[in-house]
Structure formats: C-alpha cells, structure tokens
Amino acid sequence: MSREDKLLILFESIHKVMLAERLIVKIYKPYQIIPVPKQYSSECGMCIEIISSDKDEIVAELQRNEINFNIVKRGL
Amino acid sequence: MERIVDCKGLLCPQPLILTKRALKEVVKGEILKVIIDNATSCQNVTRFLTDNNIEFKTSEADGVYTLTIITPGADFSPKKEAEEYCEISNPKTVSYIVQITSDFIGSGNEDLGRILMKGFLNTLPDIEELPSEIICYNSGVLLAKKGTDTAKSLLKLKNMGVKITLCGTCVDFYGIKEEIEVGEISNMLYIAEKLTSGVKVVKP
C-alpha cells in the first residue's frame, strides 16, 4: 500500500487520540499510531494513520462520539 | 499470453509471495514477468526459481529487474515456503540496539505510554538509520503477540532487516509462546552479551 492510499487523522489532544483508537479498534479497521508529521504541528503529538477506503466509516464513528479531528492526506 | 507481477516498491518477502501466487495461478506455457526494483529481492526470487527448477531470464535497466519466466503450470508446488528464501541486505541498518523493557514508554500513565510505544515503533522505519536489532523483555515481549498492531510494526521492521529478539523467560512468564507473531526467542546470556558488547543501546 502506498502513502497515497493513506490518510492522517489529527486530534486536538493525546486524550482524543487514545479515545479514537479505542473506537477504531472496535469497528475492526486497520490503523497506525504515528507521530504527527512536522508540517502539521511543531509540537510533540500523535495521530492516527488510516487507509483511505475506511475513511467514511471511521469518520462516522468519530462524529457519533463527538470527537473533533482533521483529516489530511499522508505525505503532503 | 503474458502476465505481469509488478513488485516495484515492495520489500522481501512480498515479491516472493506474489511470484509464488502467480506461479500457482498461471496456465502452463504462459509467460510471467516479475518486475522488481531492488537487487536483494531480485536475488531472493532468483534463488527461489532456481531451487524449484523453473526456467527464467533476467534483464535489468536503471535498477529495475525483469524476470521472464516460462511457467511450469498449475501443479507447481514449491520445495520450501517462498518466504524462506527471503534474505535481507539493508544498508540502512547500523550498529545500535533498541532495548524495549515494557509494552509502554516511560513511567506514569500506562495508556499514554502504550500510545507512545506504538508511535515509536511506527516511526522507526522512517528514520535515517535503522537499528540492527530490537531486544524485547519483560512486558516488552507482549508487543510481538499475534493480532496486535505492534506485532505488525515489528514485522515490518524485521522485513527491513532489523533482527527482533524476545526474552524466552518473559515469553514463558506471560504464557504467550504459541501467540508470538514475530521475533526469535533467546535467553538472558545472549541478551546480556549483546547489551554489554559495546554497541550503542537506545532505550525508548
């Protein structure tokens, strides 16, 4: 899978990353926890990398749980 | 008829697995072209084909290798698993060892520490120099358990040439011997020798 097939979900805090991870695990979608790339934040932080095709389902789950986030393309 | 297996950008054992799969699927006499863009994977696939008495020709242009295979037919059954031909030579690996002593990083909140560990393992493949080895002990061995995302990360590192070593005593203690996805089980003598050998040790 190339980087073009991946998206990054950015959150406002590590607490939201941890909560989002639990939700993504629950709906059986593959993901990776990675450090937030420097171009998105100069601070230490983690984000979640997902496969583009899973976006809609994961977004719906996060929105259902009222988690704020931004989605960006991996590698931009 | 001609079938192309494009392995560009893939690291061992993927080219081997895709070649094996294609060999099982093609019709006898069909021409199979396997395209690989790294020399190590090309050598591994070449050994796999030679060992299984499969005729092929190799051509190379600008670092891209094309193996043209006259296929043996659907009854092809390899002598050994394709993955066993995977030998890795990765110039990115250097002489430092990563010592992982628990399944989370730091002291304090363990859930936070687990997130940090995942971030660490998933970012290692992107840094300039890979470690030669990752040694896991105590609850660090849990990172290699089947079905965990951390095992996938360790597997990726292994496929990039990083040796993954697990403490056997710890694997026994946690009762996960049958559930290990990646890593070689070793003992404290080996671990002690490695950690005291003078090589740089990095502990996240």
Contacts between the chains, C-beta under 8 A, distances in Angstrom:
chain1	res1	chain2	res2	distance
A	2	B	9	7.1
A	14	B	112	6.4
A	14	B	115	6.6
A	17	B	115	6.3
A	18	B	111	5.9
A	18	B	112	7.3
A	18	B	115	5.9
A	21	B	115	7.2
A	30	B	149	8.0
A	31	B	149	7.2
A	32	B	118	7.4
A	32	B	122	4.9
A	32	B	149	6.7
A	32	B	153	7.4
A	33	B	115	5.7
A	33	B	118	3.8
A	33	B	119	5.1
A	33	B	122	6.2
A	33	B	149	7.6
A	34	B	119	5.8
A	34	B	122	4.6
A	34	B	123	5.8
A	35	B	119	5.1
A	35	B	123	5.2
A	46	B	115	5.6
A	46	B	116	7.4
A	46	B	118	7.9
A	46	B	119	4.9
A	49	B	122	7.8
